[in-house]
Amino acid sequence: MARQAEHEGAGDDRGILRVFEKVKETDLNGNGQADEIPYAGEGINPLIEQLRGAWGFGNRGLGHKFVDVDPATSELRFFRTDPKYKEVIDYVRKLYAEGLIDPEIFTIKTAALYAKGQEGILGATINPNPKTQMNQDGYIGLGALKGPHGDQLYSHIKVPAVWPGAFVITDKNKYPEATVRWIDHFYGDEGATFYFMGIEGQTYRKTDDGKLEFVEEITNNPDGLTMDQALAKYITWLGGSYPGYVQEKYFKGSESLPESIAVGKKAEPHRIPEIWNAFNFTEEETEFRSTVGSDIESYIGESEAKFITGAVPMSEWDKYVETVHKMGVDEYMAIYKQAYERYKNNG
């Protein structure tokens, strides 16, 4: 999301650059100091994942961070070494080199990021809604950006089953049947309302038309707490996985606020054509993915960070791609294709 006053003309990658430059020279919080940060986030990957749809990458969603479908051939592709993907990394490199990205982005933790956000110095960030986590109004979701080749794809979409395996029952549990009944309760309306909204009259109330809304202590906390901070005293779902289906009728967090829904509608015309859930891999395939596959993915993440910070020049890109492929991309893709065939046949 970008600051409302600075978002005009930000519908493409060049527009983002102009917005970030404007933020750098504008005293957003009116404190007379040049402390504004055009973009800040926890790690560089969310920014890359948000931008790469403007080059047509990641077209099967966030559940598959290295493989998608080549629209020209309809075949699976390992897109992180695609020649055009170099442009994505180089674009982020330019933002970083021009001081438009928080220099602490690779090391900052969530609490520190939110503390910066509460100072009103962030021009843009990737966040479900800065109102709930940073107490900041005036942010506008940008939707799908248009890239230099005309691509305009909103690919920053999670898989529907975000946290499969959100609870476990160990062999120490003496009452597994009762535990399953307890967990199952949270999948129903009564349990879900309690889990996400808390206690009626204390944390939420029912409106005249039967809808649920948090009380003012939560939405406008007298002690200046953010909505998430205020809720944390009463409920446990914030910031972690949980068993349950999330529905707007009883989930009133960041994603269900009116401005969040509005930006979802803005992005919808450009959403990816198909979302892949997680693939299932055989024991042998899992062994490869946890060793060679993990090494490939780690090396890519580390290398992208080095390109962006300038530790490795972009002139080394071809050498880097060659190294990635030597590490075993062909076998990586062979396994992915096998899993994809099973996924299609079982769908």
PEURUR-V456323 format. One record per residue. RES is the residue in one letter. PHI is phi as a letter, one per 30 degrees, with the letter a starting at -180 (* if undefined). OMEGA is omega in degrees with one decimal (* if undefined). BURIAL is # if it has 9 or more other ideal C-beta (glycine too) atoms within 8 Angstrom, else .. Layout:
# PEURUR-V456323
res=RES phi=PHI omega=OMEGA burial=BURIAL
res=RES phi=PHI omega=OMEGA burial=BURIAL
This chain:
# PEURUR-V456323
res=M phi=* omega=179.5 burial=#
res=A phi=c omega=177.2 burial=#
res=R phi=e omega=-175.0 burial=#
res=Q phi=e omega=-175.6 burial=.
res=A phi=d omega=-174.4 burial=.
res=E phi=c omega=-169.3 burial=#
res=H phi=c omega=-175.0 burial=#
res=E phi=e omega=179.4 burial=.
res=G phi=i omega=-176.4 burial=.
res=A phi=c omega=-176.4 burial=#
res=G phi=d omega=177.9 burial=.
res=D phi=b omega=-176.1 burial=#
res=D phi=d omega=177.4 burial=#
res=R phi=d omega=177.8 burial=.
res=G phi=d omega=177.2 burial=#
res=I phi=d omega=179.2 burial=#
res=L phi=e omega=179.6 burial=#
res=R phi=d omega=178.9 burial=#
res=V phi=d omega=-178.7 burial=#
res=F phi=d omega=178.4 burial=#
res=E phi=d omega=179.5 burial=#
res=K phi=d omega=179.3 burial=#
res=V phi=d omega=-176.5 burial=#
res=K phi=d omega=-176.6 burial=#
res=E phi=c omega=-177.1 burial=.
res=T phi=c omega=178.7 burial=.
res=D phi=d omega=-174.1 burial=#
res=L phi=e omega=-175.4 burial=#
res=N phi=c omega=173.3 burial=#
res=G phi=i omega=-178.8 burial=.
res=N phi=c omega=177.5 burial=.
res=G phi=i omega=-179.7 burial=.
res=Q phi=c omega=177.5 burial=.
res=A phi=d omega=-175.9 burial=.
res=D phi=c omega=-178.4 burial=.
res=E phi=d omega=178.2 burial=#
res=I phi=c omega=-177.1 burial=#
res=P phi=e omega=176.5 burial=#
res=Y phi=b omega=174.7 burial=#
res=A phi=b omega=179.0 burial=#
res=G phi=a omega=178.6 burial=#
res=E phi=c omega=-175.7 burial=.
res=G phi=i omega=-177.1 burial=.
res=I phi=d omega=-174.3 burial=#
res=N phi=d omega=178.8 burial=.
res=P phi=e omega=178.3 burial=#
res=L phi=d omega=178.1 burial=#
res=I phi=d omega=-178.6 burial=#
res=E phi=d omega=178.5 burial=#
res=Q phi=d omega=-175.4 burial=#
res=L phi=d omega=-167.4 burial=#
res=R phi=d omega=173.7 burial=#
res=G phi=d omega=177.6 burial=#
res=A phi=d omega=172.0 burial=#
res=W phi=c omega=177.1 burial=#
res=G phi=i omega=-177.0 burial=#
res=F phi=c omega=179.9 burial=#
res=G phi=i omega=-170.6 burial=#
res=N phi=d omega=171.3 burial=#
res=R phi=b omega=171.6 burial=#
res=G phi=j omega=-174.1 burial=#
res=L phi=d omega=178.7 burial=#
res=G phi=d omega=-177.6 burial=#
res=H phi=b omega=-168.9 burial=#
res=K phi=d omega=-178.1 burial=.
res=F phi=b omega=-174.9 burial=.
res=V phi=b omega=171.5 burial=#
res=D phi=b omega=-178.8 burial=#
res=V phi=c omega=176.5 burial=#
res=D phi=d omega=-177.5 burial=#
res=P phi=d omega=-179.0 burial=.
res=A phi=d omega=-175.4 burial=.
res=T phi=b omega=-174.8 burial=.
res=S phi=i omega=177.2 burial=.
res=E phi=c omega=175.5 burial=.
res=L phi=d omega=176.6 burial=#
res=R phi=b omega=173.0 burial=#
res=F phi=d omega=-164.4 burial=#
res=F phi=d omega=-174.9 burial=#
res=R phi=d omega=175.3 burial=.
res=T phi=c omega=177.8 burial=#
res=D phi=d omega=-179.6 burial=#
res=P phi=e omega=-179.7 burial=.
res=K phi=d omega=179.9 burial=#
res=Y phi=d omega=175.2 burial=#
res=K phi=e omega=-179.5 burial=#
res=E phi=d omega=178.8 burial=#
res=V phi=d omega=-178.6 burial=#
res=I phi=d omega=-179.9 burial=#
res=D phi=d omega=178.1 burial=#
res=Y phi=d omega=178.9 burial=#
res=V phi=d omega=176.8 burial=#
res=R phi=e omega=180.0 burial=#
res=K phi=d omega=177.8 burial=#
res=L phi=e omega=-179.1 burial=#
res=Y phi=d omega=-177.5 burial=#
res=A phi=d omega=-178.6 burial=.
res=E phi=d omega=177.2 burial=.
res=G phi=i omega=-177.8 burial=.
res=L phi=c omega=177.3 burial=#
res=I phi=b omega=178.7 burial=#
res=D phi=e omega=180.0 burial=#
res=P phi=d omega=179.1 burial=.
res=E phi=c omega=-171.3 burial=.
res=I phi=e omega=-176.9 burial=#
res=F phi=d omega=-174.7 burial=.
res=T phi=b omega=-173.0 burial=.
res=I phi=d omega=177.0 burial=#
res=K phi=c omega=-173.5 burial=.
res=T phi=e omega=-176.4 burial=.
res=A phi=d omega=-179.7 burial=.
res=A phi=d omega=177.4 burial=#
res=L phi=d omega=-179.6 burial=#
res=Y phi=d omega=177.4 burial=#
res=A phi=d omega=175.1 burial=.
res=K phi=d omega=-179.3 burial=#
res=G phi=d omega=-178.8 burial=#
res=Q phi=d omega=176.2 burial=#
res=E phi=d omega=178.3 burial=.
res=G phi=i omega=-175.8 burial=.
res=I phi=c omega=-177.4 burial=#
res=L phi=c omega=176.4 burial=#
res=G phi=d omega=-179.4 burial=#
res=A phi=a omega=176.0 burial=#
res=T phi=a omega=175.7 burial=#
res=I phi=c omega=-170.5 burial=.
res=N phi=a omega=178.8 burial=#
res=P phi=e omega=174.1 burial=.
res=N phi=a omega=-178.5 burial=#
res=P phi=e omega=179.1 burial=#
res=K phi=d omega=-173.9 burial=#
res=T phi=d omega=-172.9 burial=#
res=Q phi=c omega=-179.1 burial=#
res=M phi=b omega=-178.1 burial=#
res=N phi=h omega=-176.1 burial=.
res=Q phi=b omega=173.7 burial=#
res=D phi=c omega=170.5 burial=.
res=G phi=i omega=175.7 burial=.
res=Y phi=c omega=-179.6 burial=#
res=I phi=b omega=174.2 burial=#
res=G phi=d omega=-172.4 burial=#
res=L phi=c omega=-179.2 burial=#
res=G phi=i omega=-177.5 burial=#
res=A phi=c omega=179.2 burial=#
res=L phi=d omega=177.3 burial=#
res=K phi=c omega=-176.8 burial=#
res=G phi=c omega=-174.5 burial=#
res=P phi=d omega=180.0 burial=.
res=H phi=c omega=179.1 burial=.
res=G phi=j omega=177.5 burial=.
res=D phi=d omega=175.1 burial=#
res=Q phi=b omega=-172.1 burial=#
res=L phi=b omega=174.9 burial=#
res=Y phi=c omega=-174.1 burial=#
res=S phi=c omega=-176.3 burial=#
res=H phi=d omega=-175.8 burial=.
res=I phi=b omega=179.8 burial=#
res=K phi=d omega=173.9 burial=.
res=V phi=d omega=-178.3 burial=#
res=P phi=e omega=176.8 burial=.
res=A phi=c omega=-171.6 burial=.
res=V phi=d omega=-175.4 burial=.
res=W phi=b omega=174.1 burial=.
res=P phi=d omega=-177.0 burial=.
res=G phi=i omega=-175.9 burial=.
res=A phi=d omega=173.4 burial=.
res=F phi=b omega=178.9 burial=.
res=V phi=b omega=172.1 burial=.
res=I phi=c omega=-177.2 burial=.
res=T phi=d omega=178.9 burial=.
res=D phi=d omega=176.7 burial=.
res=K phi=d omega=-177.3 burial=.
res=N phi=d omega=-178.7 burial=.
res=K phi=d omega=-175.4 burial=.
res=Y phi=b omega=-176.8 burial=.
res=P phi=d omega=-179.6 burial=.
res=E phi=d omega=179.2 burial=.
res=A phi=d omega=179.3 burial=.
res=T phi=d omega=178.6 burial=#
res=V phi=d omega=178.0 burial=#
res=R phi=d omega=179.0 burial=.
res=W phi=d omega=179.2 burial=.
res=I phi=d omega=-178.9 burial=#
res=D phi=d omega=179.9 burial=.
res=H phi=e omega=-176.6 burial=#
res=F phi=d omega=175.6 burial=#
res=Y phi=d omega=177.3 burial=#
res=G phi=c omega=-176.4 burial=.
res=D phi=d omega=-177.6 burial=.
res=E phi=d omega=-178.6 burial=.
res=G phi=d omega=-179.3 burial=#
res=A phi=d omega=178.0 burial=#
res=T phi=d omega=178.0 burial=#
res=F phi=d omega=-174.9 burial=#
res=Y phi=d omega=-174.8 burial=#
res=F phi=c omega=-174.1 burial=#
res=M phi=c omega=-179.8 burial=#
res=G phi=j omega=-172.7 burial=#
res=I phi=c omega=-179.7 burial=.
res=E phi=d omega=-179.1 burial=.
res=G phi=i omega=179.7 burial=.
res=Q phi=c omega=179.2 burial=.
res=T phi=c omega=178.8 burial=#
res=Y phi=b omega=176.1 burial=#
res=R phi=b omega=175.5 burial=.
res=K phi=c omega=176.9 burial=.
res=T phi=d omega=-178.2 burial=.
res=D phi=d omega=179.5 burial=.
res=D phi=c omega=172.9 burial=.
res=G phi=i omega=179.0 burial=.
res=K phi=d omega=-179.5 burial=.
res=L phi=c omega=174.2 burial=#
res=E phi=b omega=178.8 burial=#
res=F phi=d omega=177.7 burial=#
res=V phi=d omega=-173.8 burial=#
res=E phi=d omega=177.7 burial=.
res=E phi=e omega=-179.8 burial=#
res=I phi=d omega=-173.4 burial=#
res=T phi=d omega=179.8 burial=#
res=N phi=b omega=-170.0 burial=.
res=N phi=d omega=-177.8 burial=#
res=P phi=d omega=179.8 burial=.
res=D phi=c omega=177.8 burial=.
res=G phi=i omega=178.9 burial=.
res=L phi=d omega=171.8 burial=.
res=T phi=d omega=179.8 burial=#
res=M phi=e omega=179.5 burial=#
res=D phi=d omega=179.4 burial=#
res=Q phi=d omega=179.2 burial=.
res=A phi=d omega=-179.3 burial=#
res=L phi=d omega=-174.4 burial=#
res=A phi=e omega=178.1 burial=.
res=K phi=d omega=-170.9 burial=.
res=Y phi=c omega=-173.1 burial=.
res=I phi=b omega=-166.5 burial=#
res=T phi=c omega=-172.8 burial=.
res=W phi=d omega=-174.2 burial=.
res=L phi=d omega=170.4 burial=#
res=G phi=i omega=179.1 burial=.
res=G phi=a omega=179.5 burial=.
res=S phi=d omega=-177.8 burial=.
res=Y phi=a omega=175.1 burial=#
res=P phi=d omega=177.6 burial=.
res=G phi=l omega=172.8 burial=#
res=Y phi=c omega=-179.4 burial=.
res=V phi=c omega=177.2 burial=.
res=Q phi=b omega=-175.4 burial=.
res=E phi=e omega=-173.5 burial=.
res=K phi=d omega=177.8 burial=.
res=Y phi=b omega=174.5 burial=#
res=F phi=c omega=-175.2 burial=#
res=K phi=c omega=177.7 burial=#
res=G phi=d omega=-173.1 burial=#
res=S phi=e omega=-171.0 burial=#
res=E phi=d omega=-176.0 burial=.
res=S phi=c omega=176.8 burial=#
res=L phi=d omega=-174.1 burial=#
res=P phi=e omega=-178.3 burial=.
res=E phi=d omega=177.2 burial=#
res=S phi=d omega=177.8 burial=#
res=I phi=d omega=179.6 burial=#
res=A phi=d omega=180.0 burial=#
res=V phi=d omega=174.2 burial=#
res=G phi=d omega=178.0 burial=#
res=K phi=d omega=178.1 burial=.
res=K phi=d omega=-178.2 burial=.
res=A phi=d omega=-172.0 burial=#
res=E phi=e omega=-179.7 burial=.
res=P phi=d omega=-176.5 burial=.
res=H phi=c omega=-177.9 burial=#
res=R phi=d omega=-178.6 burial=#
res=I phi=d omega=-174.1 burial=#
res=P phi=d omega=-177.0 burial=.
res=E phi=a omega=176.9 burial=.
res=I phi=c omega=174.6 burial=#
res=W phi=d omega=165.8 burial=#
res=N phi=d omega=178.2 burial=#
res=A phi=d omega=175.4 burial=.
res=F phi=d omega=173.5 burial=#
res=N phi=c omega=-178.3 burial=.
res=F phi=c omega=177.3 burial=.
res=T phi=d omega=179.9 burial=.
res=E phi=d omega=-180.0 burial=.
res=E phi=d omega=178.7 burial=.
res=E phi=d omega=178.9 burial=#
res=T phi=d omega=178.0 burial=#
res=E phi=d omega=177.8 burial=.
res=F phi=d omega=-175.9 burial=#
res=R phi=d omega=-179.0 burial=#
res=S phi=d omega=178.9 burial=.
res=T phi=c omega=-179.0 burial=.
res=V phi=d omega=-179.3 burial=#
res=G phi=d omega=179.0 burial=#
res=S phi=d omega=178.5 burial=#
res=D phi=d omega=178.8 burial=#
res=I phi=d omega=-176.9 burial=#
res=E phi=d omega=178.6 burial=#
res=S phi=d omega=-179.7 burial=.
res=Y phi=d omega=178.4 burial=#
res=I phi=d omega=179.7 burial=#
res=G phi=e omega=179.8 burial=#
res=E phi=d omega=-177.9 burial=.
res=S phi=d omega=178.2 burial=#
res=E phi=e omega=178.6 burial=#
res=A phi=d omega=-179.9 burial=#
res=K phi=d omega=175.8 burial=#
res=F phi=d omega=-175.6 burial=#
res=I phi=d omega=-178.8 burial=#
res=T phi=d omega=-178.5 burial=#
res=G phi=j omega=177.9 burial=#
res=A phi=d omega=173.8 burial=.
res=V phi=b omega=-178.0 burial=.
res=P phi=d omega=179.5 burial=.
res=M phi=d omega=177.2 burial=#
res=S phi=d omega=179.0 burial=.
res=E phi=c omega=-174.2 burial=#
res=W phi=e omega=-176.9 burial=#
res=D phi=d omega=177.5 burial=.
res=K phi=d omega=177.6 burial=.
res=Y phi=d omega=179.0 burial=#
res=V phi=d omega=178.9 burial=#
res=E phi=d omega=178.5 burial=.
res=T phi=d omega=179.3 burial=#
res=V phi=e omega=-177.8 burial=#
res=H phi=d omega=177.0 burial=#
res=K phi=d omega=-179.1 burial=.
res=M phi=d omega=176.3 burial=#
res=G phi=k omega=-179.6 burial=#
res=V phi=d omega=-179.4 burial=#
res=D phi=e omega=178.6 burial=.
res=E phi=d omega=176.2 burial=#
res=Y phi=e omega=-178.0 burial=#
res=M phi=d omega=177.4 burial=#
res=A phi=d omega=178.3 burial=.
res=I phi=d omega=-180.0 burial=#
res=Y phi=d omega=-179.9 burial=#
res=K phi=d omega=177.3 burial=#
res=Q phi=d omega=179.4 burial=#
res=A phi=d omega=179.6 burial=#
res=Y phi=d omega=177.7 burial=#
res=E phi=d omega=177.4 burial=.
res=R phi=d omega=-179.5 burial=#
res=Y phi=d omega=180.0 burial=#
res=K phi=d omega=-174.9 burial=.
res=N phi=d omega=-179.9 burial=.
res=N phi=c omega=-176.1 burial=.
res=G phi=d omega=* burial=.
